[in-house]
C-alpha cells in the first residue's frame, strides 16, 4: 500500500481499497495510523478483549 502511494501507482484511497479488497474506511484508518505512529504503528498486533460471564480477559 505505502509503496503504491510512494511510487505513484495509486492516487486515491478507493483504488487501494479495490486492490486489497478492503473498504475505503479501512484504508483511511491504516493511513491515519501510519501518519500518527509510523510503520511500527501499522505493524503493532493488538490482542482482543474477551468478555465472558461479566469478566474481561485478554486473548
C-alpha positions as CSV (number, residue, x, y, z in Angstrom):
1,X,0.0,0.0,0.0
2,X,2.7,2.5,1.0
3,X,4.8,1.5,-2.0
4,X,1.9,2.1,-4.4
5,X,1.4,5.5,-3.0
6,X,5.1,6.5,-3.0
7,X,5.6,5.1,-6.5
8,X,2.6,7.0,-7.8
9,X,0.8,3.8,-8.9
10,X,-2.3,4.9,-7.0
11,X,-3.7,8.3,-6.3
12,X,-6.9,7.6,-4.5
13,X,-7.7,5.6,-1.3
14,X,-10.5,3.9,-3.2
15,X,-8.1,2.4,-5.6
16,X,-6.0,1.0,-2.7
17,X,-9.2,-0.5,-1.2
18,X,-10.0,-2.2,-4.5
19,X,-6.5,-3.6,-4.9
20,X,-6.6,-5.0,-1.3
21,X,-10.3,-5.9,-1.3
22,X,-10.8,-3.7,1.7
23,X,-13.3,-0.9,2.4
24,X,-12.1,2.6,1.9
25,X,-12.7,3.4,5.6
26,X,-10.2,0.7,6.5
27,X,-7.6,2.2,4.2
28,X,-8.2,5.6,5.7
29,X,-7.8,4.2,9.2
30,X,-4.5,2.5,8.2
31,X,-3.1,5.7,6.6
32,X,-4.1,7.7,9.7
33,X,-2.3,5.1,11.9
34,X,0.8,5.4,9.7
35,X,0.7,9.2,9.9
36,X,0.5,9.2,13.7
37,X,2.5,6.2,14.7
38,X,4.7,5.4,11.7
39,X,5.4,1.9,10.4
40,X,5.7,0.5,13.9
41,X,2.1,1.5,14.5
42,X,1.0,-0.4,11.4
43,X,2.9,-3.5,12.5
44,X,1.5,-3.5,16.0
45,X,-0.5,-6.6,16.8
46,X,-3.4,-5.8,19.2
47,X,-4.9,-8.5,21.4
48,X,-8.6,-8.9,21.5
49,X,-10.5,-8.4,24.8
50,X,-12.9,-11.3,25.6
51,X,-15.7,-10.6,27.9
52,X,-17.3,-13.8,29.3
53,X,-19.7,-14.0,32.2
54,X,-19.0,-10.4,33.1
55,X,-15.2,-10.9,33.3
56,X,-12.7,-9.4,30.9
57,X,-9.8,-11.5,29.7
58,X,-7.0,-10.7,27.2
59,X,-6.7,-13.3,24.4
